[in-house]
Amino acid sequence: MRRSSGIFDTCSNAVIARSDSDEAIHNIGIASSAFWPPRNDGLFAGFTMIKRVIFFLYLLLTSFPSHDARAGEPDAKEMVKRSDDLMRGDTSHGTYRMTVATPDWKRTLELDAYSSGRDKTFIRILSPQKEKGVSTLRVENNMWNFLPKVERTIKIAPSMMFQQWMGSDFANDDMVKESSLVNDYTHTASGEEIVDTFPALCIELIPKPGAAVTWGKLILWVRKSDSCPLKQEFYDEHNKLIKVLEYSAIKKMSDREIPTIWVITPVTKPGCSTTIEVLEIVYNCPLDKDIFTLSNLKRT
């Protein structure tokens, strides 16, 4: 009987070495009780012992997911963070073309934009001439617009983050990323799909209680291979779809592959859309700290 104890001790130690959860240790305790029956003699007792050994080994094999299975499961929050980091970098400086289209008119803006981490964004309109110099600055939770024609600086209240930026279909929050996709939402992977020929993970983002966010829900599709964003849907607090953002033309820019065309379409405004094209961008570049100041905001 002592020999059997040695076998059990070896199995138990191996399982404990693999285990990283209290539940697994609890299962071992159950198996231990099943393995050590009251002492009996005879053939029947030996047969019972064999059955209990088989039961114990079954528990060993089913109580722990394999390392490969755990490693292969996509982590929704981590993929959102990778996607966000991909598009932001530690710092960035780029030029963009924004085209706002309605059934009645179309206009095009060229933008110069800087970002530093998740807390600082600066955008200045380069053209057309009548809007040249209009600028937007965000530092942490504060946002300002500067209007050079009237030489006026306007602080944007949190309640105005939902409003359109320069008459486009992008909200103030979309342009300066005031809310954090990583920290202000919970993340749930809801399935896999093919988006624009790419295998993609669909992730549902729900605001955390008390989070100061614009949207009631977001659904994000990211490319499985590198978390590159492919599509995003925006819902209000009543779970009504408001607009859809689609990314395309993925190509190498600076040190990474990113989508270079972003088209946002409001579902309640037929014929309206806003397209942003990335013309040039450099990531992780040194930036002068004075860029993200009110004095720079007012420069023309």
N, C-alpha and C positions, 0 to 999 in steps of 0.2 A: 504493500500500500504506500510506503514511503517513496517508492520509485514513481508512482503516479503523481505524488506531490511535486517532485522535481519537474515533471513535464508541465504541470500547471503553472509553476513559478516561472518557467522560461517563457511560456505563452503570455502570461500576465505582464511580465516585464517588457516584452516586445510590444504589446499593445499600448502599455502606458507610455512607452517611448514615442509611439506614433501619435498618441492622443493629444489634442489641444483643446479639449472641451470637458467640462464637468459631466455632461450628459454621457460621454463615452465611458468615463470612469464609473458612472452609475450603472451602465450596462454591464461592465465587467463584474460589478458586485452581484448583479442578478445572475450572471452566468456562473459565478463562483458558488452561489447557493445551489444552483441546479446541478453543478458538477459533483458536489460532495453530498451524496444521499446517505440516509441512515445505513449503518453497516448491515449487510445481508450476506448470506452464503448461498452457493449453488449456481447452476447454469443460468437461471433466470436473472440473478443479480448481475452476473457478468454481461448478459445481453442488455440489461438496463443501463449499465455503465457505458457501453458502446454508444447507445442512443444519446446519452447525455453528453458524451464527448463530441459527437456529431453536431448536436445542438449548440454546444459551446463554440465550435469552429465556425458554424453558420453565423453566430453573433459577431465573431471577429471579422468576418468578411463583409457583413452588411451594416455594421454600426459606423463605419468610417468611409466617407467618400474618398475616392482615390485622389492623389495629388494632381494627376493630370486632369481629372474632371473639374476640380476646383480652379486650376490654372486656366482652363479653357473657357470658363464662364466670364463674359464681359461684365465689368463693373460699371454701372450706369454713371455714377458720379465721377469716377475717374475718367471716363470717356468724354463727359461734358467738360471737365477741366482741361483735358488735352486739346479739345476743340477750341476752347476759349484761349488757351495759351498759344495755340497755333496761329490764331488770327491777331492776337495782341503782341506777342513777344514781350521781352522785358521792357523794351522801348521800340518805337517805330516812327518813321517819318515817310509820308507818301503824298503823292498827288493823285487826284481822283476827278472823274468826270461824272456829274450827276445830271440825268435827263428826267424832267418831270413832264408827263404826258397826260392830257385829258382829251375828251372828244372835241374840244373847241380850240385848244392851243397846246404848244410845246415850248419848253424853255430848257436851256442847258447852262449849268454852272461848272466852273472848274474850282477845285478845292485844294488847299494845302493843309495837311493834318499831321499832328504830332500826338503821341501817347507815351505815357510812362507808367508802367504797372497797371493796376486796376483803379487808380485814384486820380489820374491826371489826363486830361484831354484838351487839345487846343485845335480849333478849326478856323481857317480864314478863307473867305471867298476871293479868288484871283480874278475871275471874270464871270459875267459881262461887266462892262464899265459901270453901269448904274447900280450894281450891287457889290462892286469891288470894295474890299476892306471890311465888310460885315464879318464879325468874328464871334466865336463861341468859346468859352473857357469853362472847364469843370475842374475843381480841386476838391477831392473827397466828396462831401455831400452838397457842395455849393456850385451853382451854375450861373453864368452871366452871358448876356449877349451885348455886343457893342454895335451901334448904328452910326456910322461915320457921317452921314448926311445931316443928322441932327446932333451929332457929337454927344450921344446919350448912351450910358451903360444901364442895362436893365437886368436886375437879378431875377432869375427864374425860380418861382416858388415850387415846392415839391408837387403841388396840385397841378402844375402846368407841364409836368414831364410827359403827360399823355398827348399833349398838343403837337401839331405838325411842325417840323423844322423847316423853315423857309418855304412853306407852302407845299412841301413834298409829302409823300406817303410814309416817310420815316418820322417817327416821333422823336421828340427831344431825347428821350431815354435811349432810343435806338442809336442815335448818333454819338452820344457821349458815354454810353454804357454805365449809367449811374447805378442801376441795380446789377447785382452779380448773379450770373447764371449758376455759379458754383456754390455760393454761400447763402443765397436768399431763397433757394428752392430745395425741395426733396426730389429725388431722381428715381424713376422706375423704368427699367427696360421692359417694353411692351411687345417686342417681337422683332423679327428681321424681315426686310423687304429689299427689293431691287429698286434703286432710285437712279435714274439717268445711267443705267447699265451697271451701276456699282452695288455690290452687296452692302447693305446699310443696316445699322441698328436704330430702331425707333425708341426714343426716350421721352417719357412724360415728365414734365416739371410742374410741381404744385408749390405755390408759395408757402413758406414756413409761417406759422402764426406770428403776427406782429411785424412781418417783413414789409419794408416800405417799397413795394413793387408796383408796376403799372398794370400788369396783366394778371388775370385770374388763373390762367393755365397756359403753358407753352408745350408744344410737341416738336421735338428736334430729331432730325434724321442725320446721322453722321456715318461717314465711310468707315467700315469695320477695320480696314487695313491701317489707317492712320488718324482716325477721328476727324477728318476733314469735313466741315459742315456741308450738307447737300440741300437741306430744306428745313424750314421752320414755320410753324403755324402759331398764330396769336389768338387767344380767346379772352373774352371779358369775364367779369366775375359771375355772369349768368351762364357761363359755358357756351357762349355764342362765338363762332368763328368770325374774327374781324378782318384779318389779312393774312396773306401767305408770302413768305420770303423764299425765293429759289436761288440757289447758287449754281454757277456753271463756269465753263472755260477754265478748268483747273490747270495751272501750269506753274513752273518754277519762277518764283519771285524772291530775290535776295537769297536766303539760305534755306528755303522751304517751298513746298507746293501748296498753293492756296487757290480758292476760286477767285477769279478776277472780274466776274460779272455777277452782280447781285440785283435781282429784280423783285420788287415788293409790289403786291397787288391787293388793294382793298376789295373784299368780296362784295361790299354793299355799294360800290361805285363803278358800274360797268364802264369800260373804256379808259379807266384811270390806272396809271402805274408809275413807279419811279425806278429808274435803273442807275446803279452806281458801277462804274468801270474803274478798276485799279489801273492807273497808267504807269506809275513807278512806286516802289516802296522798298525801304531798307529797314531791316529788323536789327534789334540789339545794337543800335548805334549810340554813340555818346550824344547827349542833348544838353544844351545850356539850361540850367534851372530857371533862368529868367523868362523862358518861353511861357511858363505856366504862371504868369503874374498878371494882375490887372493893368499894370503900366504897359505891358506888351499887348494886351487886348486892345488898347486904344491907339496903338501905332497903325498908321496907314501907309 
